[in-house]
Amino acid sequence: MLSWPTNVALARLIVLLLSALQLAYEWWYLRGWYWLPKSSAKKIIGWVVLFAAFLVFPLEIYPVNAHSKSADSFVSAIVIIDAAAFIALLLYMIKKGRPA
């Protein structure tokens, strides 16, 4: 059985890795598939995965963390920064336009 500090460190690492993977997917999607035609199956599937990850990740982790007896502000900050980074990335890519 892992001790409490080890559990906290492991949870932080997992949340940080999930956030990094999610941001990497968002960057990849917005650089390529976002610019496909509207009827493209890849674009539709990509949007579903993108927003499912954007909604599920914070909605699963943040309430459990925020309402637990030992809430971890580091995990909450990662979730909030991840959401803000996604919104900023989305707005930046839309403003930048189609890649050359």
Secondary structure, DSSP 8 states (H G I E B T S, - for coil): ---HHHHHHHHHHHHHHHHHHHHHHHHHHHHTGGGS-TT-HHHHHHHHHHHHHHHHHHHHHHHHHHTSTT--HHHHHHHHHHHHHHHHHHHHHHHH-S--
